[in-house]
């Protein structure tokens, strides 16, 4: 039980450290930027297949908007 408590305290302290130093914010920003860049990048011919095209057509638009909104926050 003491090991669990120590582990939780360590994670909390590490999180606070990353947050206070600005590292957490930088990591989130970098991840968001990379994700949005990947989403904007057109598929290469090898990645494009009839299945991907059809799947994209049938995705509800609101799910994509929700995902992008949550990624930007």
C-alpha positions in Angstrom: 0.0 0.0 0.0 2.9 2.4 0.8 4.3 1.7 -2.7 1.1 2.8 -4.3 0.9 6.0 -2.3 4.6 6.8 -3.1 3.9 6.1 -6.8 0.9 8.4 -6.8 2.8 11.1 -5.0 5.7 10.8 -7.4 3.4 11.1 -10.4 1.7 14.2 -8.9 5.0 15.8 -8.2 6.3 15.0 -11.6 3.1 16.4 -13.2 3.4 19.6 -11.1 7.0 19.9 -12.1 6.3 19.6 -15.8 3.4 22.0 -15.5 5.4 24.6 -13.6 8.3 24.5 -15.9 6.1 24.9 -19.0 7.2 21.5 -20.4 3.6 20.1 -20.2 2.3 23.0 -22.2 5.0 22.7 -24.8 4.4 19.0 -25.2 0.7 19.5 -25.7 1.3 22.3 -28.2 3.8 20.1 -30.2 1.4 17.2 -30.2 -1.5 19.3 -31.4 0.6 20.9 -34.1 1.9 17.5 -35.4 -1.6 16.0 -35.3 -3.1 18.9 -37.2 -0.3 18.8 -39.8 -0.9 15.1 -40.3 -4.6 15.6 -40.7 -4.1 18.4 -43.3 -1.5 16.4 -45.3 -3.0 14.7 -48.3 -2.7 10.9 -48.5 0.0 9.5 -50.7 -1.2 7.2 -53.5 0.0 4.2 -51.6 -2.2 5.1 -48.6 -5.2 5.9 -50.7 -7.5 3.0 -51.4 -11.2 2.6 -52.2 -11.9 1.6 -48.6 -10.4 4.8 -47.2 -12.3 7.0 -49.6 -15.6 5.3 -48.9 -15.0 5.3 -45.1 -14.2 9.0 -45.2 -17.4 9.8 -47.1 -19.5 8.0 -44.5 -18.0 9.5 -41.4 -20.3 11.9 -39.7 -19.0 15.5 -39.9 -19.8 16.3 -36.3 -17.4 13.6 -35.1 -14.5 15.2 -37.0 -15.4 18.6 -35.7 -15.6 17.4 -32.1 -12.2 15.7 -32.5 -10.5 18.8 -33.9 -12.1 21.0 -31.2 -10.9 18.7 -28.5 -7.4 18.5 -30.0 -7.1 22.3 -30.1 -8.1 22.8 -26.5 
